[in-house]
Amino acid sequence: MPVEGKVVFNYKIYRFHKDEHCGVLDWGRGYWPYKTHWYWGTASAIVDGELFGFNLGYGFGDLRAASENILFYRGKIHKLDQIRFYIPEDPMLPWVLTSNDRRFEAVFTPALDRAANIDMKVIRSNQHQYFGSVNGTAVLDDGSHILMRDLPAAFEDIHNQY
């Protein structure tokens, strides 16, 4: 979504202009089992003068019938099939992201890990939100290719028990 406005943080003003900046609304609903582990990734940006973004994930349950994996370009959703995140043992090293239909092939390079680990025995939450950039190719429904170069992105590796 294009964003406009300002944020003041540590006495510094950050300005956002709708023709240059985008935001993501992370919203979900549904029944979540007591123990969950998921991977999720998102990006939104202006690419070649057009709004572009993606929503990728797995681990949200049985995804054989459908998934939330999509590309967004020029106001249209382009559905992807299954996505895999190949995360190295050291998750601050580059990750490989691929779809089984070969319509999304990219590398995510983390720059920051925002981590939180809560363990109250019955309730546990181990969250890692990684921020960095994506380089690769996304293929739209019509077969055209979107080149992602240093696309700002965020990815999660979340283990919850509650």
Contacts in CASP RR format, 6 or more apart in sequence:
PFRMAT RR
TARGET T0000
AUTHOR 0000-0000-0000
METHOD contacts of the structure
MODEL  1
MPVEGKVVFNYKIYRFHKDEHCGVLDWGRGYWPYKTHWYWGTASAIVDGE
LFGFNLGYGFGDLRAASENILFYRGKIHKLDQIRFYIPEDPMLPWVLTSN
DRRFEAVFTPALDRAANIDMKVIRSNQHQYFGSVNGTAVLDDGSHILMRD
LPAAFEDIHNQY
1 22 0 8 1.000
1 23 0 8 1.000
1 24 0 8 1.000
1 25 0 8 1.000
1 44 0 8 1.000
2 18 0 8 1.000
2 19 0 8 1.000
2 21 0 8 1.000
2 22 0 8 1.000
2 23 0 8 1.000
2 51 0 8 1.000
3 16 0 8 1.000
3 18 0 8 1.000
3 21 0 8 1.000
3 22 0 8 1.000
3 23 0 8 1.000
4 16 0 8 1.000
4 17 0 8 1.000
4 18 0 8 1.000
4 21 0 8 1.000
5 15 0 8 1.000
5 16 0 8 1.000
5 17 0 8 1.000
6 13 0 8 1.000
6 14 0 8 1.000
6 15 0 8 1.000
6 16 0 8 1.000
7 13 0 8 1.000
7 14 0 8 1.000
7 16 0 8 1.000
8 14 0 8 1.000
19 46 0 8 1.000
20 46 0 8 1.000
22 44 0 8 1.000
22 45 0 8 1.000
22 46 0 8 1.000
22 51 0 8 1.000
22 53 0 8 1.000
23 44 0 8 1.000
24 42 0 8 1.000
24 43 0 8 1.000
24 44 0 8 1.000
24 154 0 8 1.000
26 42 0 8 1.000
32 160 0 8 1.000
34 161 0 8 1.000
34 162 0 8 1.000
35 160 0 8 1.000
35 161 0 8 1.000
36 59 0 8 1.000
36 60 0 8 1.000
36 158 0 8 1.000
36 159 0 8 1.000
36 160 0 8 1.000
36 161 0 8 1.000
37 59 0 8 1.000
37 158 0 8 1.000
37 159 0 8 1.000
37 160 0 8 1.000
38 57 0 8 1.000
38 58 0 8 1.000
38 59 0 8 1.000
38 60 0 8 1.000
38 156 0 8 1.000
38 158 0 8 1.000
39 57 0 8 1.000
39 58 0 8 1.000
39 59 0 8 1.000
39 85 0 8 1.000
39 87 0 8 1.000
39 155 0 8 1.000
39 156 0 8 1.000
39 157 0 8 1.000
39 158 0 8 1.000
40 55 0 8 1.000
40 56 0 8 1.000
40 57 0 8 1.000
40 155 0 8 1.000
40 156 0 8 1.000
40 158 0 8 1.000
41 54 0 8 1.000
41 55 0 8 1.000
41 56 0 8 1.000
41 57 0 8 1.000
41 153 0 8 1.000
41 154 0 8 1.000
41 155 0 8 1.000
41 156 0 8 1.000
42 53 0 8 1.000
42 54 0 8 1.000
42 55 0 8 1.000
42 56 0 8 1.000
42 153 0 8 1.000
42 154 0 8 1.000
42 155 0 8 1.000
43 52 0 8 1.000
43 53 0 8 1.000
43 54 0 8 1.000
43 134 0 8 1.000
43 148 0 8 1.000
43 151 0 8 1.000
43 152 0 8 1.000
43 153 0 8 1.000
43 154 0 8 1.000
44 51 0 8 1.000
44 52 0 8 1.000
44 53 0 8 1.000
44 72 0 8 1.000
45 52 0 8 1.000
45 53 0 8 1.000
45 151 0 8 1.000
45 152 0 8 1.000
46 52 0 8 1.000
47 53 0 8 1.000
47 73 0 8 1.000
47 146 0 8 1.000
47 147 0 8 1.000
47 148 0 8 1.000
47 151 0 8 1.000
48 146 0 8 1.000
50 73 0 8 1.000
50 74 0 8 1.000
51 72 0 8 1.000
51 73 0 8 1.000
51 74 0 8 1.000
51 75 0 8 1.000
52 71 0 8 1.000
52 72 0 8 1.000
52 73 0 8 1.000
52 138 0 8 1.000
52 146 0 8 1.000
52 151 0 8 1.000
53 71 0 8 1.000
53 72 0 8 1.000
53 73 0 8 1.000
54 69 0 8 1.000
54 70 0 8 1.000
54 71 0 8 1.000
54 72 0 8 1.000
54 104 0 8 1.000
54 138 0 8 1.000
55 68 0 8 1.000
55 69 0 8 1.000
55 70 0 8 1.000
55 72 0 8 1.000
56 68 0 8 1.000
56 69 0 8 1.000
56 80 0 8 1.000
56 83 0 8 1.000
56 85 0 8 1.000
56 97 0 8 1.000
56 104 0 8 1.000
57 67 0 8 1.000
57 68 0 8 1.000
57 69 0 8 1.000
57 83 0 8 1.000
57 85 0 8 1.000
58 67 0 8 1.000
58 82 0 8 1.000
58 83 0 8 1.000
58 84 0 8 1.000
58 85 0 8 1.000
60 67 0 8 1.000
60 68 0 8 1.000
63 82 0 8 1.000
67 80 0 8 1.000
67 81 0 8 1.000
67 82 0 8 1.000
67 83 0 8 1.000
69 79 0 8 1.000
69 80 0 8 1.000
69 81 0 8 1.000
69 82 0 8 1.000
69 83 0 8 1.000
69 99 0 8 1.000
69 104 0 8 1.000
70 77 0 8 1.000
70 78 0 8 1.000
70 79 0 8 1.000
70 80 0 8 1.000
71 77 0 8 1.000
71 78 0 8 1.000
71 80 0 8 1.000
71 103 0 8 1.000
71 104 0 8 1.000
71 138 0 8 1.000
71 140 0 8 1.000
71 146 0 8 1.000
72 78 0 8 1.000
73 140 0 8 1.000
73 146 0 8 1.000
78 140 0 8 1.000
78 141 0 8 1.000
79 141 0 8 1.000
80 99 0 8 1.000
80 101 0 8 1.000
80 103 0 8 1.000
80 104 0 8 1.000
81 99 0 8 1.000
81 100 0 8 1.000
81 101 0 8 1.000
81 103 0 8 1.000
82 99 0 8 1.000
82 100 0 8 1.000
82 101 0 8 1.000
83 97 0 8 1.000
83 98 0 8 1.000
83 99 0 8 1.000
83 104 0 8 1.000
84 97 0 8 1.000
84 98 0 8 1.000
84 99 0 8 1.000
84 100 0 8 1.000
85 95 0 8 1.000
85 96 0 8 1.000
85 97 0 8 1.000
85 155 0 8 1.000
86 95 0 8 1.000
86 96 0 8 1.000
86 97 0 8 1.000
86 98 0 8 1.000
87 95 0 8 1.000
87 157 0 8 1.000
88 94 0 8 1.000
88 95 0 8 1.000
91 110 0 8 1.000
91 113 0 8 1.000
91 128 0 8 1.000
91 130 0 8 1.000
91 157 0 8 1.000
92 110 0 8 1.000
92 113 0 8 1.000
92 130 0 8 1.000
93 110 0 8 1.000
94 107 0 8 1.000
94 108 0 8 1.000
94 109 0 8 1.000
94 110 0 8 1.000
95 107 0 8 1.000
95 108 0 8 1.000
95 109 0 8 1.000
95 110 0 8 1.000
95 155 0 8 1.000
96 106 0 8 1.000
96 107 0 8 1.000
97 104 0 8 1.000
97 105 0 8 1.000
97 106 0 8 1.000
97 107 0 8 1.000
97 108 0 8 1.000
97 134 0 8 1.000
98 104 0 8 1.000
98 105 0 8 1.000
98 106 0 8 1.000
99 105 0 8 1.000
102 139 0 8 1.000
103 138 0 8 1.000
103 139 0 8 1.000
104 137 0 8 1.000
104 138 0 8 1.000
104 139 0 8 1.000
105 136 0 8 1.000
105 137 0 8 1.000
106 134 0 8 1.000
106 135 0 8 1.000
106 136 0 8 1.000
106 137 0 8 1.000
106 138 0 8 1.000
106 148 0 8 1.000
107 134 0 8 1.000
107 135 0 8 1.000
107 136 0 8 1.000
108 130 0 8 1.000
108 132 0 8 1.000
108 133 0 8 1.000
108 134 0 8 1.000
108 153 0 8 1.000
108 155 0 8 1.000
109 132 0 8 1.000
109 133 0 8 1.000
109 134 0 8 1.000
109 135 0 8 1.000
110 130 0 8 1.000
110 131 0 8 1.000
110 132 0 8 1.000
110 155 0 8 1.000
111 131 0 8 1.000
111 132 0 8 1.000
111 133 0 8 1.000
112 130 0 8 1.000
112 131 0 8 1.000
112 132 0 8 1.000
113 128 0 8 1.000
113 129 0 8 1.000
113 130 0 8 1.000
114 128 0 8 1.000
114 129 0 8 1.000
114 130 0 8 1.000
114 131 0 8 1.000
115 127 0 8 1.000
115 128 0 8 1.000
115 129 0 8 1.000
116 125 0 8 1.000
116 126 0 8 1.000
116 127 0 8 1.000
117 125 0 8 1.000
117 126 0 8 1.000
117 127 0 8 1.000
118 124 0 8 1.000
118 125 0 8 1.000
118 126 0 8 1.000
119 126 0 8 1.000
122 161 0 8 1.000
122 162 0 8 1.000
123 161 0 8 1.000
123 162 0 8 1.000
124 159 0 8 1.000
124 160 0 8 1.000
124 161 0 8 1.000
124 162 0 8 1.000
125 158 0 8 1.000
125 159 0 8 1.000
125 160 0 8 1.000
125 161 0 8 1.000
125 162 0 8 1.000
126 158 0 8 1.000
126 159 0 8 1.000
126 160 0 8 1.000
127 156 0 8 1.000
127 157 0 8 1.000
127 158 0 8 1.000
127 159 0 8 1.000
127 160 0 8 1.000
128 156 0 8 1.000
128 157 0 8 1.000
128 158 0 8 1.000
129 154 0 8 1.000
129 155 0 8 1.000
129 156 0 8 1.000
130 154 0 8 1.000
130 155 0 8 1.000
130 156 0 8 1.000
130 157 0 8 1.000
131 152 0 8 1.000
131 153 0 8 1.000
131 154 0 8 1.000
132 152 0 8 1.000
132 153 0 8 1.000
132 154 0 8 1.000
133 150 0 8 1.000
133 151 0 8 1.000
133 152 0 8 1.000
133 153 0 8 1.000
134 148 0 8 1.000
134 150 0 8 1.000
134 151 0 8 1.000
134 153 0 8 1.000
135 148 0 8 1.000
135 149 0 8 1.000
135 150 0 8 1.000
135 151 0 8 1.000
136 147 0 8 1.000
136 148 0 8 1.000
136 149 0 8 1.000
137 145 0 8 1.000
137 146 0 8 1.000
137 147 0 8 1.000
137 148 0 8 1.000
138 145 0 8 1.000
138 146 0 8 1.000
138 148 0 8 1.000
139 145 0 8 1.000
139 146 0 8 1.000
140 146 0 8 1.000
END
